Amino acid sequence: MDQFIQKLLTAAKESGIEAAEIYVSQSDSFRAMCQHGEIANYTVNNSCGLSLRGIVNGRMGYSATQAFDDEAIDMLVAGVKESASLIEDDSVEEIYQGDENYPVVDNYNPELDNVAEEDKLKLVLDIEKKTLSADEKIAAATHVMVSTASSSVRLVNSYGLDLYFKDNMAMAASGALAKDGDKVASGSFRKATRDFNELCADEVSRKAADEALFALNAAPIPSGTYRVIIEKGAMSSLLRVFSSVFSAENVQKGMSLLGGKEGEVIASEAVTLVDDPLLPGGPDSRGFDDEGVKSQTKNVVENGVLKTLLHNLKTARKAGVQSTGNARKNDYTSPVHVAPSNFFFKPGEKDLEGLMADMGEGVVITDVSGLHAGANPASGDFSLLAEGYTVKDGKKDQPVDRITVAGNFYRLLKNIRAVGSDLKFTGSSVCSPSIDAGELNIAGK
């Protein structure tokens, strides 16, 4: 690979490409699912791909390959020059020359990559077996899965920059279906970790079954305006959908209402929204972004005030600011865009039980669905199918389903009364603790 990279950079320079960058991505993944005591899905995948970006007459061109021979070098160089000639956007783009130093982020556990596949298959079968035996009312175990993944990125450019990081993760999940007469309910639980020994069949199966059993007697509540807590899982889903409004790229395209709002109050004082690519153990922790800009921790919103949008080099130049190190590529073939890293509400002091005690009476939303159709990041409006439970005298009361919760994300930020302490990443890099959302409209019976 070193030899291929040097030959490619030399060929790019000799062809007239003013500055060039090579992005190499490698990944290994394993996934097993089971059903009725047998492995029903078993996938092992290994891939390696490379992309070349280059500046030609002030325009950025892209090309990519999974082949690593002399023919591929000629194809990559020609592809960059051709794609650059087709660009009509006048925005100035650049290949980054690099920072003086980079933070060290170690999120790779070599022991995880050495776990035997037999152990992974045993775990997935144990999870299904224990989910089914958790209670006599559990009729089925669904979506029982164990997966591991390892990935690496190397970024090399014609200015001498040469950066590398490697990461891996393991996950276990189970769904449970509970039945009691004509009543049917489902529950699920998943856990992500870099230590395979932390994936416990008892924990995963028990939590999925408990959720399903509690929801057996769920029913809708009357329509109205309620005091609402959005539990961490549901709030994480909501934040993932609306995280794009903090992207300078979307602001500059008119797809966010936060344009020109830096320095203004956009949320309650309880809200501090953090983007932290240096978070120890975070799902998306790394020392540099996909343009080679040094990673940095920043409060996007601090005590309700919008401090910064998220930038890559292109959006930062357009706004006259420095990049925040949030350049991302979906994969080696994709162009650079703006995305958060480990993005989360800064936890408060009280756990979910503490938030419920302060609320007294109301509703806890534990799950939302229909996010793609029912949430509009441009306007902030959302109307989502939801489930959860009522709260009475500060305690968990009756399960609730078949309701719709509606509101606006921008108004929600301003109405947040408190942020919980129960932040826990479960695989996604966008995450939230439970929040006291104030009042929201709920449509039920």
DRENKEVEX-808320 format. One record per residue (C-alpha): residue number from 1; residue in three letters; chain; x, y, z. Coordinates in Angstrom, 3 decimals. Each point is the difference from the previous one (the first is absolute). Last residue first. Example, Ala and Ser with C-alpha at 12.3 -4.5 7.8 and 13.67 -1.06 7.14 Angstrom:
! residues 2
SITE k r c c1 c2 c3
SITE 2 SER A 13.670 -1.060 7.140
SITE 1 ALA A -1.370 -3.440 0.660
This chain:
! residues 445
SITE k r c c1 c2 c3
SITE 445 LYS A -57.851 8.283 22.303
SITE 444 GLY A 3.516 1.197 -0.416
SITE 443 ALA A 1.522 3.190 -1.394
SITE 442 ILE A 2.725 1.490 2.177
SITE 441 ASN A 1.006 3.658 0.010
SITE 440 LEU A 3.163 0.813 1.916
SITE 439 GLU A 0.760 1.742 3.282
SITE 438 GLY A 3.393 0.245 1.713
SITE 437 ALA A 2.564 -2.157 -1.754
SITE 436 ASP A 1.631 -1.495 3.098
SITE 435 ILE A 2.878 -1.787 -1.699
SITE 434 SER A 1.375 -3.547 0.063
SITE 433 PRO A 3.671 -0.162 -0.968
SITE 432 SER A 0.894 0.481 -3.637
SITE 431 CYS A 1.954 -1.670 -2.773
SITE 430 VAL A 1.452 0.578 -3.446
SITE 429 SER A 2.996 -2.328 -0.468
SITE 428 SER A -2.240 -3.039 -0.374
SITE 427 GLY A 1.152 -3.264 1.572
SITE 426 THR A -1.778 0.004 3.339
SITE 425 PHE A 1.387 3.177 1.591
SITE 424 LYS A -1.246 0.597 3.538
SITE 423 LEU A -1.090 3.360 1.449
SITE 422 ASP A -2.075 -0.563 3.152
SITE 421 SER A 0.639 3.276 1.851
SITE 420 GLY A -3.206 1.697 -1.073
SITE 419 VAL A -0.472 3.395 -1.633
SITE 418 ALA A -2.435 2.478 1.555
SITE 417 ARG A -2.716 2.482 -0.930
SITE 416 ILE A 0.217 -0.271 -3.788
SITE 415 ASN A -2.403 2.568 -1.477
SITE 414 LYS A 2.516 1.920 -2.141
SITE 413 LEU A 1.341 -3.157 -1.638
SITE 412 LEU A -3.552 -1.251 -0.559
SITE 411 ARG A -0.844 3.230 -1.818
SITE 410 TYR A 2.769 -0.690 -2.525
SITE 409 PHE A -1.004 -3.659 -0.254
SITE 408 ASN A -3.674 0.759 -0.693
SITE 407 GLY A -2.864 -2.009 1.446
SITE 406 ALA A -2.106 -3.103 -0.341
SITE 405 VAL A -0.321 -3.272 1.911
SITE 404 THR A -2.278 -2.639 -1.472
SITE 403 ILE A -1.486 -2.764 2.133
SITE 402 ARG A -0.565 -3.684 -0.662
SITE 401 ASP A 1.773 -1.092 3.194
SITE 400 VAL A 0.031 0.713 3.740
SITE 399 PRO A 1.152 -2.095 2.952
SITE 398 GLN A -1.431 0.934 3.432
SITE 397 ASP A 1.804 1.468 3.035
SITE 396 LYS A 3.689 0.865 0.461
SITE 395 LYS A 0.312 2.222 3.065
SITE 394 GLY A -0.014 3.761 0.651
SITE 393 ASP A -3.468 -0.065 1.549
SITE 392 LYS A -1.285 -1.491 -3.235
SITE 391 VAL A 2.058 -0.353 -3.167
SITE 390 THR A -1.498 -1.421 -3.175
SITE 389 TYR A 1.806 -2.389 -2.285
SITE 388 GLY A 1.745 -0.199 -3.352
SITE 387 GLU A -1.028 -0.222 -3.619
SITE 386 ALA A 0.292 2.242 -3.024
SITE 385 LEU A -1.076 0.638 -3.568
SITE 384 LEU A 1.577 3.242 -1.074
SITE 383 SER A -1.003 3.504 -1.034
SITE 382 PHE A 3.041 2.221 -0.454
SITE 381 ASP A 0.624 3.595 -1.065
SITE 380 GLY A 3.542 1.408 -0.047
SITE 379 SER A -0.617 1.893 -3.242
SITE 378 ALA A 3.013 -1.288 -1.972
SITE 377 PRO A 0.422 -3.106 2.142
SITE 376 ASN A -3.489 -1.278 -0.865
SITE 375 ALA A -1.058 -2.981 2.115
SITE 374 GLY A -2.984 -2.273 -0.673
SITE 373 ALA A 1.016 -1.772 -3.199
SITE 372 HIS A 3.540 -1.054 0.890
SITE 371 LEU A -0.697 -0.084 3.739
SITE 370 GLY A -2.980 -2.366 -0.203
SITE 369 SER A 0.766 -1.426 3.425
SITE 368 VAL A 0.479 1.256 3.543
SITE 367 ASP A 0.856 -1.983 3.126
SITE 366 THR A 0.163 0.564 3.758
SITE 365 ILE A -2.232 3.064 0.386
SITE 364 VAL A -0.576 0.643 3.715
SITE 363 VAL A -3.389 1.559 0.760
SITE 362 GLY A -1.246 2.334 2.734
SITE 361 GLU A -0.460 0.477 3.722
SITE 360 GLY A 2.699 0.702 2.596
SITE 359 MET A 2.509 1.707 -2.306
SITE 358 ASP A 2.680 0.303 2.696
SITE 357 ALA A -0.356 -3.674 0.956
SITE 356 MET A 0.118 -0.984 -3.671
SITE 355 LEU A 3.249 1.934 -0.535
SITE 354 GLY A 1.500 -1.710 3.043
SITE 353 GLU A -1.063 -3.428 -1.241
SITE 352 LEU A 1.624 0.767 -3.353
SITE 351 ASP A 3.290 0.910 1.631
SITE 350 LYS A 0.755 3.447 1.405
SITE 349 GLU A 3.223 2.021 -0.288
SITE 348 GLY A 0.028 1.128 -3.620
SITE 347 PRO A 1.624 -1.643 -3.001
SITE 346 LYS A 1.450 2.119 -2.829
SITE 345 PHE A -2.311 -0.549 -2.964
SITE 344 PHE A 1.788 -2.100 -2.594
SITE 343 PHE A 2.005 -0.171 -3.223
SITE 342 ASN A 2.953 -2.363 -0.300
SITE 341 SER A 1.045 1.079 -3.508
SITE 340 PRO A -2.344 2.356 -1.832
SITE 339 ALA A -0.289 0.128 -3.793
SITE 338 VAL A 1.095 2.304 -2.824
SITE 337 HIS A 0.626 -1.296 -3.537
SITE 336 VAL A 2.947 -1.450 -1.930
SITE 335 PRO A -0.792 -1.880 -3.192
SITE 334 SER A -0.798 -3.714 0.054
SITE 333 THR A 2.008 -2.932 -1.347
SITE 332 TYR A 2.013 -0.702 3.180
SITE 331 ASP A -3.134 -0.197 2.110
SITE 330 ASN A -2.491 2.409 1.553
SITE 329 LYS A 2.759 2.613 -0.032
SITE 328 ARG A 0.254 2.496 2.827
SITE 327 ALA A 1.380 3.483 0.634
SITE 326 ASN A -0.773 1.105 3.548
SITE 325 GLY A 3.364 1.442 1.037
SITE 324 THR A -1.387 3.335 1.233
SITE 323 SER A 1.334 1.737 -3.100
SITE 322 GLN A 1.073 3.582 0.681
SITE 321 VAL A -2.228 2.959 -0.841
SITE 320 GLY A -0.747 2.255 -2.981
SITE 319 ALA A -3.403 -1.572 -0.696
SITE 318 LYS A 0.923 -1.207 -3.504
SITE 317 ARG A 3.422 -1.126 1.180
SITE 316 ALA A -1.627 -1.909 2.858
SITE 315 THR A -2.517 -1.645 -2.334
SITE 314 LYS A 2.765 -1.322 -2.259
SITE 313 LEU A 2.409 -1.045 2.767
SITE 312 ASN A -2.605 -1.957 1.968
SITE 311 HIS A -2.275 1.673 2.490
SITE 310 LEU A -2.408 -0.681 2.879
SITE 309 LEU A -1.831 3.105 1.193
SITE 308 THR A 1.295 1.943 2.954
SITE 307 LYS A -0.889 1.496 3.366
SITE 306 LEU A -3.792 -0.214 -0.065
SITE 305 VAL A -1.002 1.145 3.510
SITE 304 GLY A -2.237 -2.198 2.175
SITE 303 ASN A 2.494 -0.701 2.766
SITE 302 GLU A 2.597 -0.765 -2.696
SITE 301 VAL A -1.135 -1.169 -3.430
SITE 300 VAL A 2.616 -1.342 -2.412
SITE 299 ASN A 2.286 -0.617 2.954
SITE 298 LYS A 3.280 -1.065 -1.536
SITE 297 THR A 2.509 -2.847 0.161
SITE 296 GLN A 2.648 0.109 -2.705
SITE 295 SER A 1.222 -2.318 -2.737
SITE 294 LYS A 2.953 1.126 -2.118
SITE 293 VAL A -0.879 0.534 -3.666
SITE 292 GLY A 1.048 -2.841 -2.308
SITE 291 GLU A -2.880 0.403 -2.444
SITE 290 ASP A -1.884 -3.025 1.339
SITE 289 ASP A 0.279 1.229 3.586
SITE 288 PHE A 2.923 -0.465 2.358
SITE 287 GLY A 0.810 -1.550 3.403
SITE 286 ARG A -2.916 -2.405 0.159
SITE 285 SER A -2.987 -0.773 2.219
SITE 284 ASP A -3.118 -1.114 -1.884
SITE 283 PRO A -1.459 -2.637 2.342
SITE 282 GLY A 1.411 1.763 3.073
SITE 281 GLY A 2.406 -1.945 2.225
SITE 280 PRO A 1.671 3.135 1.326
SITE 279 LEU A -1.714 2.999 -1.656
SITE 278 LEU A 2.519 1.637 -2.353
SITE 277 PRO A -2.479 0.500 -2.877
SITE 276 ASP A -2.157 2.054 2.404
SITE 275 ASP A -2.945 1.978 -1.366
SITE 274 VAL A -1.881 1.294 3.021
SITE 273 LEU A -3.468 1.471 0.457
SITE 272 THR A -0.463 1.929 3.229
SITE 271 VAL A -3.666 0.489 0.871
SITE 270 ALA A -1.253 0.866 3.486
SITE 269 GLU A 0.160 3.721 -0.822
SITE 268 SER A -2.843 -0.539 -2.455
SITE 267 ALA A 0.657 -0.034 -3.715
SITE 266 ILE A 0.669 2.324 -2.972
SITE 265 VAL A 1.595 2.931 1.841
SITE 264 GLU A 2.120 1.936 -2.488
SITE 263 GLY A 3.785 0.057 -0.431
SITE 262 GLU A -0.180 -1.807 -3.325
SITE 261 LYS A -3.511 0.457 -1.439
SITE 260 GLY A 0.958 1.189 -3.485
SITE 259 GLY A -1.409 -3.134 -1.624
SITE 258 LEU A -1.635 -2.259 2.585
SITE 257 LEU A -3.239 -0.630 -1.903
SITE 256 SER A 1.451 -2.928 -1.943
SITE 255 MET A -0.287 -1.195 -3.609
SITE 254 GLY A 0.896 3.337 -1.600
SITE 253 LYS A 3.007 -1.496 -1.828
SITE 252 GLN A 2.437 2.013 2.130
SITE 251 VAL A -1.736 -1.270 3.139
SITE 250 ASN A 0.192 -3.565 -1.307
SITE 249 GLU A 3.765 0.252 -0.526
SITE 248 ALA A 0.419 1.821 3.315
SITE 247 SER A -1.339 -3.149 1.654
SITE 246 PHE A -1.931 0.646 3.240
SITE 245 VAL A -3.323 -0.764 -1.729
SITE 244 SER A 1.367 -3.456 -0.889
SITE 243 SER A -0.279 -1.124 3.628
SITE 242 PHE A -3.801 -0.031 -0.472
SITE 241 VAL A -0.441 -3.647 -0.923
SITE 240 ARG A 2.651 -1.291 2.385
SITE 239 LEU A -1.392 2.207 2.795
SITE 238 LEU A -3.422 -1.635 -0.298
SITE 237 SER A 1.428 -3.517 0.124
SITE 236 SER A 2.137 0.910 3.014
SITE 235 MET A -3.093 1.476 1.661
SITE 234 ALA A -1.851 -3.301 -0.460
SITE 233 GLY A 2.834 -2.023 1.502
SITE 232 LYS A 0.662 2.466 2.839
SITE 231 GLU A -3.609 0.313 1.185
SITE 230 ILE A -2.017 3.043 -1.099
SITE 229 ILE A -1.654 1.413 3.112
SITE 228 VAL A -3.352 1.604 -0.632
SITE 227 ARG A -2.473 2.248 1.800
SITE 226 TYR A -3.125 -0.503 -2.029
SITE 225 THR A -2.190 1.896 -2.467
SITE 224 GLY A -2.999 -2.001 -1.145
SITE 223 SER A -1.310 -3.137 -1.619
SITE 222 PRO A -1.228 -2.676 2.392
SITE 221 ILE A 2.462 -2.830 0.721
SITE 220 PRO A 0.722 -2.959 -2.268
SITE 219 ALA A 0.321 -3.492 1.472
SITE 218 ALA A 2.829 -2.210 1.216
SITE 217 ASN A -0.824 -3.167 1.921
SITE 216 LEU A 2.731 -2.132 -1.539
SITE 215 ALA A 2.562 2.838 0.065
SITE 214 PHE A 1.566 -1.119 3.284
SITE 213 LEU A 0.560 -3.507 -1.354
SITE 212 ALA A 1.690 1.253 -3.177
SITE 211 GLU A 2.380 2.288 1.876
SITE 210 ASP A 0.857 -2.707 2.486
SITE 209 ALA A 0.729 -2.477 -2.808
SITE 208 ALA A 2.457 2.306 -1.757
SITE 207 LYS A 1.693 0.833 3.294
SITE 206 ARG A 0.297 -3.651 0.999
SITE 205 SER A 1.361 -1.194 -3.351
SITE 204 VAL A 2.796 2.597 -0.214
SITE 203 GLU A 1.010 -0.293 3.647
SITE 202 ASP A 0.007 -3.822 0.189
SITE 201 ALA A 1.811 -0.367 -3.344
SITE 200 CYS A 2.840 2.214 1.244
SITE 199 LEU A 2.102 2.057 -2.378
SITE 198 GLU A 2.653 1.454 2.315
SITE 197 ASN A 2.409 -2.823 -0.892
SITE 196 PHE A 0.104 1.318 -3.579
SITE 195 ASP A 1.731 3.160 1.178
SITE 194 ARG A -0.322 2.808 -2.559
SITE 193 THR A -3.636 0.506 0.941
SITE 192 ALA A -3.501 0.348 -1.428
SITE 191 LYS A -3.201 -1.185 1.697
SITE 190 ARG A -3.445 -0.606 -1.395
SITE 189 PHE A -3.464 -0.365 1.472
SITE 188 SER A -3.442 -0.673 -1.377
SITE 187 GLY A -3.640 -0.284 1.000
SITE 186 SER A -3.214 -1.136 -1.632
SITE 185 ALA A -3.630 -0.223 1.020
SITE 184 VAL A -2.985 -2.253 -0.707
SITE 183 LYS A -3.323 -0.201 1.842
SITE 182 ASP A -2.589 -2.483 -1.222
SITE 181 GLY A 0.794 -2.462 2.777
SITE 180 ASP A 3.291 1.095 1.498
SITE 179 LYS A 2.765 0.188 -2.577
SITE 178 ALA A 3.532 1.405 0.177
SITE 177 LEU A 2.343 0.429 -2.961
SITE 176 ALA A 3.661 0.582 0.849
SITE 175 GLY A 2.737 1.683 -2.013
SITE 174 SER A 3.677 -0.623 0.519
SITE 173 ALA A 3.268 1.777 -0.571
SITE 172 ALA A 3.754 -0.470 0.306
SITE 171 MET A 2.666 2.376 -1.289
SITE 170 ALA A 3.760 0.029 -0.424
SITE 169 MET A 2.214 2.914 -1.025
SITE 168 ASN A 3.274 0.765 -1.746
SITE 167 ASP A 2.162 3.004 -0.859
SITE 166 LYS A 3.141 0.826 -1.933
SITE 165 PHE A 1.596 3.359 -0.748
SITE 164 TYR A 2.578 1.268 -2.464
SITE 163 LEU A 1.484 3.297 -1.174
SITE 162 ASP A 2.630 0.799 -2.653
SITE 161 LEU A 0.358 3.674 -0.996
SITE 160 GLY A 2.934 0.590 -2.332
SITE 159 TYR A -1.487 2.879 -1.994
SITE 158 SER A -0.990 -2.402 -2.803
SITE 157 ASN A -2.538 -1.713 2.216
SITE 156 VAL A -0.494 -3.110 2.128
SITE 155 LEU A -3.047 -0.949 2.091
SITE 154 ARG A -0.246 -3.520 1.398
SITE 153 VAL A -3.289 -1.305 1.388
SITE 152 SER A -0.653 -3.193 1.957
SITE 151 SER A -2.955 -2.207 0.818
SITE 150 SER A -0.898 -2.929 2.243
SITE 149 ALA A -3.489 -1.366 0.476
SITE 148 THR A -1.635 -2.543 2.272
SITE 147 SER A -3.581 -1.209 -0.004
SITE 146 VAL A -2.378 -2.044 2.133
SITE 145 MET A -3.702 -0.115 -0.845
SITE 144 VAL A -3.401 -1.108 1.232
SITE 143 HIS A -2.494 1.813 -2.229
SITE 142 THR A -2.983 -1.682 1.653
SITE 141 ALA A -0.484 -2.310 2.983
SITE 140 ALA A -3.471 -1.471 0.178
SITE 139 ALA A -2.920 -0.781 2.300
SITE 138 ILE A 1.226 1.590 3.222
SITE 137 LYS A -2.951 -0.486 2.381
SITE 136 GLU A 1.674 -2.923 1.788
SITE 135 ASP A 2.819 2.316 1.040
SITE 134 ALA A 3.736 0.375 -0.631
SITE 133 SER A 0.216 -3.371 -1.753
SITE 132 LEU A -0.420 1.383 -3.522
SITE 131 THR A 2.514 2.793 0.597
SITE 130 LYS A 2.399 -2.491 1.578
SITE 129 LYS A 0.000 -2.258 -3.070
SITE 128 GLU A 0.312 2.894 -2.428
SITE 127 ILE A 2.910 1.526 1.909
SITE 126 ASP A 1.716 -3.371 0.340
SITE 125 LEU A -0.159 -0.566 -3.777
SITE 124 VAL A 1.551 3.420 -0.651
SITE 123 LEU A 2.709 -0.661 2.569
SITE 122 LYS A 0.928 -3.422 -1.386
SITE 121 LEU A 0.361 1.465 -3.486
SITE 120 LYS A 2.335 2.698 1.308
SITE 119 ASP A 2.074 -2.546 1.897
SITE 118 GLU A 0.279 -2.218 -3.083
SITE 117 GLU A 1.144 3.040 -1.979
SITE 116 ALA A 3.048 0.155 2.251
SITE 115 VAL A 0.787 3.367 1.588
SITE 114 ASN A 3.322 1.260 -1.417
SITE 113 ASP A -1.344 3.283 -1.387
SITE 112 LEU A -1.259 0.871 3.471
SITE 111 GLU A 3.396 -0.641 1.551
SITE 110 PRO A 1.528 2.665 -2.261
SITE 109 ASN A -2.068 2.729 1.727
SITE 108 TYR A 0.076 3.154 -2.119
SITE 107 ASN A -1.293 3.316 1.293
SITE 106 ASP A 3.342 1.686 0.605
SITE 105 VAL A -0.200 3.733 -0.677
SITE 104 VAL A 3.279 1.944 -0.062
SITE 103 PRO A -0.536 3.691 -0.622
SITE 102 TYR A 1.647 1.439 -3.111
SITE 101 ASN A 2.980 2.277 -0.435
SITE 100 GLU A 1.204 2.780 -2.290
SITE 99 ASP A -3.184 -0.071 -2.052
SITE 98 GLY A -0.358 -1.083 -3.622
SITE 97 GLN A 0.353 1.333 -3.542
SITE 96 TYR A -3.687 -0.414 -0.742
SITE 95 ILE A -1.005 -0.585 -3.608
SITE 94 GLU A -2.229 2.890 -0.975
SITE 93 GLU A -3.394 1.026 -1.282
SITE 92 VAL A -1.102 3.415 -1.272
SITE 91 SER A -3.712 0.276 -0.730
SITE 90 ASP A -0.706 0.757 -3.678
SITE 89 ASP A -2.233 -3.063 -0.430
SITE 88 GLU A -0.114 -1.062 -3.677
SITE 87 ILE A 2.045 -3.199 0.341
SITE 86 LEU A 0.223 -2.017 -3.248
SITE 85 SER A 3.697 0.620 -0.602
SITE 84 ALA A 0.787 -1.260 3.507
SITE 83 SER A -1.720 -3.311 -0.829
SITE 82 GLU A 2.208 -0.494 -3.059
SITE 81 LYS A 3.267 0.876 1.736
SITE 80 VAL A -0.753 -2.204 3.000
SITE 79 GLY A -1.055 -2.921 -2.182
SITE 78 ALA A 3.130 0.226 -2.176
SITE 77 VAL A 2.202 -0.227 3.096
SITE 76 LEU A -1.980 -2.904 1.421
SITE 75 MET A -0.054 -1.937 -3.295
SITE 74 ASP A 3.750 0.362 -0.545
SITE 73 ILE A 0.686 -1.207 3.537
SITE 72 ALA A -2.469 -2.889 -0.372
SITE 71 GLU A 1.879 -1.236 -3.075
SITE 70 ASP A 3.219 0.018 2.001
SITE 69 ASP A -1.488 -2.301 2.651
SITE 68 PHE A -2.028 0.337 3.207
SITE 67 ALA A -3.630 -0.839 -0.750
SITE 66 GLN A -2.845 1.052 2.297
SITE 65 THR A -0.261 3.380 -1.657
SITE 64 ALA A -1.125 3.609 0.403
SITE 63 SER A -0.104 3.347 -1.812
SITE 62 TYR A -0.654 3.589 1.037
SITE 61 GLY A 0.690 3.461 -1.446
SITE 60 MET A 0.220 3.318 1.834
SITE 59 ARG A 0.046 3.150 -2.135
SITE 58 GLY A 2.595 2.793 0.083
SITE 57 ASN A 1.475 -0.893 -3.380
SITE 56 VAL A 0.399 -3.617 1.123
SITE 55 ILE A 0.062 -0.705 3.744
SITE 54 GLY A 0.080 -3.671 0.941
SITE 53 ARG A -1.838 -2.697 1.916
SITE 52 LEU A 0.974 -3.647 -0.341
SITE 51 SER A -1.999 -2.809 1.567
SITE 50 LEU A 1.038 -3.403 1.266
SITE 49 GLY A -1.911 -3.118 0.964
SITE 48 CYS A 0.476 -3.062 2.173
SITE 47 SER A -2.660 -2.516 0.951
SITE 46 ASN A -0.529 -3.028 2.210
SITE 45 ASN A -3.399 -1.485 0.784
SITE 44 VAL A -1.253 -2.901 2.117
SITE 43 THR A -3.741 -0.631 0.052
SITE 42 TYR A -2.059 -2.669 1.747
SITE 41 ASN A -3.780 0.103 0.017
SITE 40 ALA A -2.350 -2.643 1.363
SITE 39 ILE A 2.246 -1.661 2.563
SITE 38 GLU A -2.266 -2.521 1.708
SITE 37 GLY A -1.860 -0.103 3.316
SITE 36 HIS A -3.326 1.099 -1.450
SITE 35 GLN A 1.537 3.093 -1.566
SITE 34 CYS A 3.558 1.275 0.005
SITE 33 MET A 1.929 3.002 -1.252
SITE 32 ALA A 3.732 0.227 -0.664
SITE 31 ARG A 2.042 2.979 -1.122
SITE 30 PHE A 3.718 0.387 -0.638
SITE 29 SER A 1.842 2.998 -1.419
SITE 28 ASP A 3.396 0.956 -1.351
SITE 27 SER A 0.714 3.453 -1.362
SITE 26 GLN A 2.680 1.910 -1.896
SITE 25 SER A -0.104 3.604 -1.229
SITE 24 VAL A 2.786 1.788 -1.850
SITE 23 TYR A -0.338 3.732 -0.748
SITE 22 ILE A 2.574 1.525 -2.339
SITE 21 GLU A 0.343 3.775 -0.379
SITE 20 ALA A 1.348 1.999 -2.928
SITE 19 ALA A 1.162 3.540 -0.696
SITE 18 GLU A 0.503 1.760 -3.340
SITE 17 ILE A -0.963 -2.916 -2.257
SITE 16 GLY A 2.143 0.620 -3.076
SITE 15 SER A 0.491 -3.594 -1.178
SITE 14 GLU A 3.483 -0.192 1.540
SITE 13 LYS A -1.410 0.843 3.424
SITE 12 ALA A -2.701 -2.675 -0.182
SITE 11 ALA A 2.496 -2.600 -1.245
SITE 10 THR A 2.327 0.733 2.926
SITE 9 LEU A -2.850 -0.200 2.508
SITE 8 LEU A -1.129 -3.318 -1.523
SITE 7 LYS A 3.496 -1.503 0.029
SITE 6 GLN A 0.405 0.996 3.657
SITE 5 ILE A -3.356 -1.516 0.966
SITE 4 PHE A 0.670 -3.254 -1.865
SITE 3 GLN A 3.376 -0.452 1.711
SITE 2 ASP A -1.485 0.593 3.441
SITE 1 MET A -2.833 -2.431 -0.798
